[in-house]
Amino acid sequence: MKPPPCVLTIAGSDSGAGAGIQADARTIHALGGFACTAITAVTAQNTRGIAAWRPVPTALLAAQIAAVLDDLPVAAIKTGLLPGAAAVRAVAGTLAKYPRVPLVVDPVIGSTSGTRFLPPAGRRALLRELFPRATLVTPNWPEAEWLTGRRVRTFAEAESAARCLLDTGCQAVLVKGGHAPGRVCRDCLVVAEGHAVWLESPRIKTRNTHGTGCVLSAVIALRLARGDSVEAAIAQAREFLSACLAAGRKLAFGAGAGPALIK
């Protein structure tokens, strides 16, 4: 009997289960994969925001990753919240032994409610040590702006930021357009060959958007584990996320921004 595709998610724990490790695992399992985890930080949060959080010691973080990769048939890896330069280096150093496993980097800099996880030293480590290893990097507009130091307020600026991030050595960059205005959500994909592809879908009106970046990157990682191309994996992920947002658009789940409904 063939085992399901195994994906390792390296991210923070969300006590409200809307994002982070919990959202990744639900997504991967919903699509027939097997989720292994390495927890980078523990957060006390709900739909209204983050009350407290603490990073996991870097030695323990590295040990979690090594324990999974030394034993299980991991076919793709994704990262989310990485709380500082030491955590980034621990992840990059441990993954260096597995250069052929596809890696999706979702650069979670902070929460929507305003909690900042990654300081400037962490940003530099991310750009220099982890991005060159990445198959795909998936920032949203604010993350792309912070990572590049360039203004990202228009679609042209989003494409420029994607090209700038591609120069770090990663294979592809997807700048997500969820923060952009308009009734159509437009994501910009730039690949190593240099051409840009704009991906469009109707914007779904809902307050339940917590963890959408986690869901998207988790689907991409799973599809890469199944052998899809980056472009095909992104297309599948965008379709899945749109369905989740539509299914949960009227859901009253907590007093704040609820999660997308993973089905």
C-alpha positions in Angstrom: 0.0 0.0 0.0 1.5 3.3 -1.1 1.7 5.9 1.7 0.2 9.4 1.2 2.5 12.2 0.2 4.3 13.5 3.2 4.7 17.3 3.8 6.7 18.8 6.6 5.4 22.1 7.8 7.7 24.3 9.9 5.6 27.0 11.5 4.0 28.5 14.6 1.2 27.0 16.7 -2.1 28.9 16.7 -4.2 28.1 19.8 -7.3 29.3 17.9 -6.4 26.9 15.1 -7.1 29.3 12.3 -3.6 29.6 11.0 -0.1 28.2 11.4 0.6 24.5 12.1 -3.1 23.7 12.7 -4.3 25.2 9.4 -1.4 23.6 7.5 -2.1 20.2 8.9 -5.9 20.4 8.3 -5.3 21.5 4.7 -2.7 18.8 4.0 -4.9 16.0 5.5 -8.0 17.3 3.7 -6.3 16.8 0.4 -5.1 13.3 1.2 -1.6 14.1 2.4 0.3 13.4 5.6 1.4 16.4 7.6 4.6 16.3 9.8 5.3 19.3 11.9 8.1 21.3 13.5 6.8 24.1 15.8 8.7 27.3 15.7 6.7 29.3 18.2 3.7 28.9 20.5 1.0 31.6 20.3 -2.0 32.4 22.5 -4.4 33.7 20.0 -8.0 33.7 18.8 -10.0 35.5 16.0 -9.4 38.9 17.7 -5.6 38.7 17.8 -2.5 37.5 19.7 -2.4 37.7 23.5 1.1 36.2 24.0 3.7 34.3 22.1 7.1 32.7 22.7 9.6 31.2 20.3 10.7 27.6 20.6 14.4 27.2 21.4 16.4 26.9 18.2 18.1 23.6 19.3 14.6 22.1 19.8 13.4 23.5 16.5 16.3 22.0 14.6 15.8 18.7 16.5 12.2 18.5 15.4 13.1 19.0 11.7 15.9 16.5 11.8 13.8 13.9 13.6 11.2 14.0 10.8 13.6 14.2 7.9 15.8 11.4 9.2 12.9 8.9 9.2 9.9 9.9 7.2 9.5 10.1 3.4 9.1 13.9 3.2 8.3 15.0 -0.4 7.9 18.7 0.2 8.5 21.3 3.0 6.9 24.6 3.8 7.8 27.3 6.3 5.6 29.9 8.0 6.4 31.9 11.1 10.1 32.0 11.8 10.7 34.0 15.0 14.1 35.6 14.3 17.5 35.2 12.7 18.5 32.2 14.9 15.4 30.3 13.9 16.0 31.0 10.2 19.5 29.8 10.5 18.5 26.7 12.3 16.0 25.8 9.6 18.3 26.6 6.8 21.2 24.7 8.3 19.0 21.6 8.9 17.5 21.7 5.5 20.9 22.0 3.8 21.2 18.2 3.9 18.1 17.8 1.8 18.6 20.1 -1.2 16.3 18.2 -3.5 13.2 18.4 -1.4 10.9 21.2 -2.7 10.6 24.1 -0.3 7.8 26.7 -0.1 8.6 29.7 2.0 5.6 31.7 3.3 7.4 34.7 4.9 5.1 35.4 7.9 6.5 38.6 9.3 3.7 39.4 11.7 0.0 38.9 12.4 -2.9 40.8 10.8 -3.7 42.2 14.3 -0.2 43.8 14.5 2.1 41.5 16.3 5.6 41.5 14.7 7.4 38.2 14.7 10.5 38.8 12.5 12.9 41.6 13.4 15.3 43.2 10.8 18.1 40.7 11.5 15.6 37.9 10.8 14.7 39.5 7.5 18.3 39.6 6.5 18.8 36.0 7.4 15.7 35.0 5.5 16.8 36.7 2.4 20.4 35.4 2.5 20.1 32.0 3.9 16.6 30.5 3.2 15.3 32.2 0.1 18.2 30.9 -2.1 17.0 27.4 -1.1 13.4 28.0 -1.9 11.4 26.5 -4.8 8.8 29.2 -4.2 8.4 32.3 -1.9 4.8 33.6 -1.3 4.7 37.1 0.3 1.6 39.3 0.3 1.9 43.0 -0.6 3.0 44.2 2.9 5.5 41.4 3.3 6.9 42.0 -0.2 7.3 45.7 0.7 9.0 44.9 4.0 11.3 42.3 2.5 12.4 44.5 -0.4 12.3 47.9 1.2 10.3 49.0 -1.9 6.9 50.5 -1.9 4.2 48.0 -3.0 0.9 49.8 -3.5 0.2 49.0 -7.2 0.3 46.0 -9.4 3.4 47.3 -11.2 5.1 47.7 -7.9 4.1 44.2 -6.9 5.7 42.7 -10.0 8.9 44.8 -9.4 9.1 43.5 -5.9 8.7 39.9 -7.1 11.6 40.4 -9.5 13.7 41.9 -6.7 13.0 38.9 -4.5 13.8 36.5 -7.4 17.3 38.0 -7.3 17.9 36.3 -3.9 18.2 33.0 -5.7 14.8 31.4 -5.2 13.3 29.6 -8.2 10.0 31.5 -8.2 8.1 34.3 -6.3 4.3 34.6 -5.9 3.3 38.1 -4.7 -0.3 37.6 -3.5 -2.8 40.3 -4.1 -5.2 39.9 -1.3 -4.4 43.3 0.1 -4.9 45.0 -3.3 -8.1 47.0 -4.1 -10.7 45.8 -6.5 -13.2 43.1 -7.1 -10.6 40.8 -8.7 -7.8 39.2 -6.7 -4.6 39.4 -8.8 -1.5 37.4 -7.8 1.8 37.9 -9.6 4.0 34.9 -10.3 7.6 35.5 -11.5 9.8 32.5 -12.3 13.5 32.1 -12.7 13.3 32.5 -16.5 12.1 36.1 -15.8 8.6 36.1 -17.2 5.6 37.2 -15.1 2.2 35.6 -15.0 -0.8 37.3 -13.5 -3.4 35.0 -11.9 -6.9 36.4 -11.4 -10.0 35.2 -9.6 -13.1 37.0 -8.2 -12.6 38.5 -4.8 -14.8 36.8 -2.2 -16.3 39.2 0.3 -15.8 37.7 3.8 -14.3 38.7 7.1 -13.1 35.1 7.6 -9.6 35.4 6.1 -7.5 34.2 9.0 -4.9 31.8 7.9 -5.5 32.1 4.1 -1.7 32.4 3.4 -1.1 29.2 5.4 -3.8 27.3 3.5 -2.5 28.5 0.1 1.1 27.6 0.8 0.2 24.3 2.3 -1.7 23.3 -0.8 1.2 24.3 -3.0 3.6 22.2 -0.9 1.3 19.2 -1.1 0.9 19.5 -4.9 4.7 19.8 -5.3 5.0 16.7 -3.2 2.7 15.0 -5.7 5.0 16.0 -8.5 3.2 19.0 -9.9 5.0 22.0 -11.5 5.0 25.3 -9.5 2.5 26.8 -11.9 0.1 23.8 -11.6 0.5 23.7 -7.8 -0.4 27.4 -7.5 -3.4 27.0 -9.8 -4.7 24.1 -7.6 -4.0 26.1 -4.4 -5.8 29.2 -5.6 -8.9 27.1 -6.6 -8.9 25.3 -3.2 -8.6 28.6 -1.3 -11.4 30.2 -3.2 -13.6 27.3 -2.4 -12.7 27.5 1.3 -13.4 31.3 1.4 -16.7 30.9 -0.4 -17.8 28.0 1.9 -17.1 30.0 5.1 -17.9 33.5 4.0 -21.0 33.8 6.2 -19.6 31.7 9.1 -19.8 33.4 12.5 -16.8 31.9 14.2 -15.5 34.0 17.0 -15.7 37.8 17.4 -13.0 38.7 14.9 -11.5 37.4 11.6 -12.5 33.8 11.5 -10.7 31.1 9.5 -11.4 30.0 6.0 -13.6 26.8 6.0 -11.3 23.9 5.0 -13.4 21.1 3.6 
